[in-house]
């Protein structure tokens, strides 16, 4: 379960730039830029992520502002906020969660998912 995922960015951290993670990762701090996760990415309840996110799976407990691309599953949990367009195979929005944006669901990720 996502509660057991190790924290890679603590709640006192603020980072700008590009970050990449290969193992399941939990972000608790503030992050701006671009995030790539080849496994699960958990945005903790106090976290604020303003970034383009490319993750295999995304769980939002805090706040995400930006595009989410290429995810097999996105889950916005109660209290979580996702502002931006998403591209995913599965989108779960729990009661009490906020999602403002457009979603595109496909069986596979398009090869030309480029952003400027």
N, C-alpha and C positions, 0 to 999 in steps of 0.2 A: 504494500500500500504506500501511497505517497508520503505518509507521515514519517516513514523510516528513511526517506531520502536525505542524504547528507547536505548540510548547508555549505555552499561555496562562496556566497556573498552575504556577510552578516548584516544585521539591521543597522549597524553604525557605518556601513560602507556606502560611498557614492562613487560610481564609476562611469566614465564616458569613453566610448570607443567600440571596438569589436571584441566580443567574447565568444569562445567556442568551448563546448563541453561534450565529452564522449560518454560519460557515465551519467546516471540519473542525478539531477542537480536541483537544489532548492535555493532560490534567491530571496533574501529578506530585506535587502537594502534598496538603494536607488540606482537605476541603470538607464543610461541614455546611449543610443547608437544602434548597434546591430548585435543580435544574439543568435548563435547557431547551436543547436543541441541535437546530437544524433540519437539521443534516447529521450527520456522523460525530463521535462523542465517544469518545476513547480514554482509559481510566483506566490510567495508567502503573504499572509494577511496584512503585513505592514509595508510590503514592497510596492514600489512605483517603478514601472518599466516603461520608458518612452523609447521604443525601438521597433525596428523591423525584426520580427522573430521568425526563425526557421527552425522548427522543432518537430521531432517525430511525434511526440505527444506533449500536450500542454495542459496543466491544471492551474487555474487562476483563482486564488483566494484573495489577492490584493487588487492592484490596478495595472492594467496594460493599456497603453495608448500607442497604436501603430498597427501595421499590417502583420498578420500571422499567415505564413506561407508553408505549404507542403506538409501539413500535419495530418497524421492518420486519425487523430482524435484531439478535440479541444473540449475541455470541461470548465465551465465557469460556475464555481461553487457559490452557495449563499453568501452574500456579502462581497463577492468578487465583482470586478468591473472590467469590461473589455470594450474599449472604444477604438474601432477600426475595422477594416475589411479583413475577412478571413477566407482561407482556402483550406478545406479539410474534407476528409471522408466521413467524419462523424462529429456532430456538434451537439453538446449537452449543455443546457442552460438550466440550472437549478432554480427553484423558487427562491426569490430574494436576491438573485443575481441581476446584474445589469449588462446588457449587450446593446451597443449602438454601432451600427455599421452594416455592411453587406456581407453575405456569406455565399461562397461558391463551393458546392459539394461535387466531388468527382471521384471516380473509382481509382484514379491514379493522378499523380502530380504532373502538371504540364511541364514539358522540357523548357519552355521559354518563360520561366517565372523570374523575370528580371525587373529590378527597381532602380530608379535613378536618384 
